[in-house]
Amino acid sequence: MSEEKKKLQKYETLLRCSDILVYEYHPDTDIAIKLDQSLDEADRIENYMSQIEKRDWLKPCDRDRYVQFIRGMSDGSIEIESASSGNDRMLNRIKKMYIADGETGEEYLLLSKKDITFQRSIENKYREQAQRDSMTQLYNRVSGKELIEDYLKHKTPYEACGMMVIDVDYFKGVNDSYGHLFGDKVLMSVASLLMQHFGEDSIVSRIGGDEFTVFIRNTENKTLISRTSDFIKAIRRLTYEENDYTPTCSVGVCFVPENIPYSGYEQIFGNADWALYQAKRQGRNRYVFCDNLHRFEEDILEKADIPSQIDARYFQNDILATAFEVFEKSTGFNEAMELMLKIIGIRFQLDRISVLRGDLAEQKCRYMFCWQKDGMQDVSGKEFTFSKEGFLEFYRKYDEYNTIVLNYDHMEKFSPKAQAVLMQGGAKTVLYVAAYLEGEYRGVVSFVSTEQKRFWSMDKRRELSEVVKLFSAYRKRRIGVNKCDCGYMNVSEYDNLTGLISFSRFRDDVEHIIVSKTGLPHIMVYSDIENFTEYNKAYGYKKGDILLKEFANYIIGTMSKQEETYFSRIVSDQFILFMPYDVNIPDMDYKVKLLNDAFIRSIVGEDNPTGVRIRTGIYRITDECRHAAEAIDAANLARKQIKAEDDMNVVVYDAASHRN
């Protein structure tokens, strides 16, 4: 047997064992050829692209992705759903590779398709198991919190909700008297009872030991009262064969009515936990409702011994809006930073916050600002060095929001010296947020918990990332003012990277138009570049700067020359546009999407390996809009509604769906 035949037999065996189907696609003739296990032609499809459009074996969204994938100019893979012969849905992974015919020079695609439906179902099964408490099969603390936060993020203003925090009374005595096996049986029976009473429309979690939470979606206050009372009575009816033990529980309840300012998980849980404490103080075996949605905040403020000159609104309003106000009202940058660190520390219940300036050339880092709770180990004023390798190991961990979460018991990838630096002062969990100035990495802000490990949700990471960007923006303004005072330069009214007007000048000019109400209809358009961090990592900051400049020039090129049009870069990859618009133009969001997508294709092509895209929020200025800040916030809020998995990357602000 010849060597060629031996190789062919090996390929046939490999294809049979791996269940891989192989195709050729010839772009010049638009012909697809299905190959058999011997790599001989088994079927031929002419006019392949038009056949894809006609057939219903792909979902419309996957059909578009598949066509773009085939037309792309680089190797890669894609996962799409297709219909089998029995009309069941299958998940396929398709890989492609460009091949050049050695004789004719023709370039064509070699495609492989593998059914990964079973593999993905197993992965989903393990993912589901990871979300569950192993003993009770309820959601664990982390997954339950994520589900609640996701619901709160997307619920309409017209939905009310409630949370119960439940604690089995004197449970330690149960373990001590009857043993841990019986204690586990009690916990499982309580978990089963919770699912019977609340499972269908609720998120039921075991958050540790004998403590549970129940989050009830879209409920009325009277219904929440009734269901809580019924559960308290039901748990008293539980009996066990082993002994005469009868469980009771204490319950703290927080009800969140419809049409109120946004309440996050921490606020709702904190209020319910406060109510649980009151139930225990009153003798246990009862439930207590939180009588004030700000009860938990008030409790925190009282314990924190906050000076009376700090406005209480700063602990309740949106954290970014609070930061804007603090910096605008403060007489100096240092004063604003010290106040903001204290507000964040108290509001997020942290033990220490540090702003560290890094010098990559000298491989040194030093503390610029530091806030810490009373009694905490003082680490401020220290300077320490780092190695290039240690810095790269750290830097590569930054996520899409430029954040890193480190826990003291998972630091094995770092050297002992790096561990000592990163987890200073007995830290259990540290959230690091990168600080950039004019696109240059300048250091980090660390948010430290020392008493116990802490879970940081992606929402909280994103919030603090936006605040740190604001720190950098105001530091840049401060540097400009200082240089002006020293006679080195005048404060520029233009962005020195893109040449656009500065954001402060933009706000002043737009404020004048909005307040004066010229009568022309205007829109505020807030855009950013999703995955811009990944683009910088892949191609470097110079390429990132070019991308920002190209986007600014592209938008300018699409605008007609008319009065009352202003365009600015807010910070980093975020841009803001204010302009008149024609109210008779339909599908404004779709037309903006086409412009956004066309720009990305012109820069990175169809393949787009880093996944960058433009996200845009649009706000139509109404008579009710009184200030530029309101319009900017509304457009930004619309932008934030866009998720990474959404096909539509433009959202028009809808007052009804965003009303507090």
C-alpha positions, 0 to 999 in steps of 0.5 A: 500500500502506497504512502498516499493511501495510508495517509488517506486511510488515517484521514478517513478513520479520523473523520469517522471517529470525530463526526466531522463533516468537511466542505469546500467553498469556492468564492469565485464560482459561489459553489459549495462541495460536500466531501465524504470520508474519503474526501471525495465529492459527495454533493455540490451546491451551486449559487450557495449564498442565495441557497443559504438565504432561501433555506430555513435550516438556520435561524435568521440571526445565525444566517446573517452571522454565517454569511458574514463568517463565510465572506470574512478574509481570515481563518476562525470558527463560529457556533450556529444553530441549525435544524436536523432532518427530524427538525430538532435544533443542533448546535454546530461549530464551524471552522474555516481555513483558506487554501490555495490550489497548488496547480491553479492558484485558486483560493477557496475555503475548507470548512469543517462542521461538528455537532457540539449539541451534546457537549454543550448540554453537558457544559450547561449541566455543570454550569447549572450545578455550579450555581446550586448549593450542593446540599439543598439544590437551591441557588448559592449565594453568588448565583442567587445574587447575580440573578437578582441583580440581573432582574433589577437591572432589566425590570420595568418601573411598574414592577414591585418586588420583595426580598426575605432574609430567613434565619433558622432560630437557634440552629447551632443548638440543633447541631449540638444537640442532635448532630450535624446529619440531623441538622442537614436534614432540617436545612433540606426540609426548610429548603423544600418548604421554601420551594413549595411556597415561593419556587415558581416566581421567586429566586430562592437561595441558601446564602450560608449556614442556616440563612436563606433569601427569597426574592419575589418578582412582580408582587404586591405588598399585601401578597408579600405579607400573606405569603410571608405569614403563611411560610412562618406558620408552615415551618412550625408544622414541620415534624421529624421521625428522629425526635420532637424538634420543631423548627421556627425561623426569623424573617426580615422582609423588604418590599420595593414598591413600583415607580421608585428610584432604582434600588440595587441588591445591596440596598434591598438585602441590607434593608431585609437584613436590618429587619431580620435583626429586629425580628431576632431582637424582638424574640425570634419566631416572627417576621418584621418588615423594613419600614423605610427603604433607606433604613439600611443606609441610615443604619450605615450612616449612623455607624459610620459617624459621618460629619454633618456637612456631607450631604445624605443624598450622596449615599443614595443617588447614582454614584457617578452623578454623585461624583460629578456633583462633588467634583463640580462643587469642590474648591480643589481636586484633592478636596474632592478626591478625599470626600469621594473616597470617604463616600465610596468607602462608607457606601460600599462598606469597604475597609480601605481605598487607595489611589496608587500612581505607577511608574512603569519605566522605574517599576515603582508605585506610590500612594497618592490618596488613601481612605481607611476605616478607623483601626485599619492598618495604615499603608498610606505614604509607602512606596514599593517596587514591582517586577516587569513579569509581576506587572504583566501577570497582573495587567493581563487580568484586567477585564472589559471594565478595566477591573481585577478582583483578587482574593487572598486564597487564590494568589498562587500565580503571583510571586510571594513579593507580589502577593505581599504588595497586592494584598497589603494590610491583611486584605481578603478581597481587593477590587483593582480599577485601572486609571488612565490619563489621556490613554496612558496607564497611570496606576490603579485605585484599590477597593479593599475588604479586610474582614472577609472575602467579598463578591463584586458583581459586574454591575458594581465593577462597571460603576466604579470603573466609570467613577475612576474614569471621572477621577482621571478626567478631573485630574487632567483638568487639574493638571491643565489648570496648574500648568496655566497657573505656572505660565506654561500653557493656557487651558485648552478648549479642545481635546488634544487627541481628536481636536474636538471641543472639550467636554466642559465647553460642550456642556456650556454651549449645549446648556445655553441652547437647551435653557434658551429653547430655540425651538429647533428639535435636537437630539443628544447622542452618546456613543462608546466603543465596546471592547476598546480595551481589548483593541488596545491590548491587541494592537497597542495604544497608538492604534487605539488613538488612531481608532478614536481619531478616525471615529471622530473624523467619521462622525464629522464627515456624516454631519451636515454643516449646520448651526447648533451642532456640537461634538465632543469626546467625554473621556477615553472612548466615550463621545457625545453629539448634540445636533438638530434633527428632522422629526420626519425621518423614520427609523432613526436608530436603524440609520445610526446603526448602519453608520456605526457598523459601516465605520467598524467595517472600514477600520477592522474589516468583516472579521473583527477579531477583538469584537469592537463595535459602536454602542449608541444611546439617543435622547430626543430633547423635550420641553421637559429637559431643563439642563444639558446634564439631564440630556447627557444622562438620558442618552447615556442611560439608553446606551447602557441598556445595550448588552454585549449579546444584543444585535441592535447597538443603538437605543433611543431613550424612552421616558416611559421605560426609564422612568424612576 
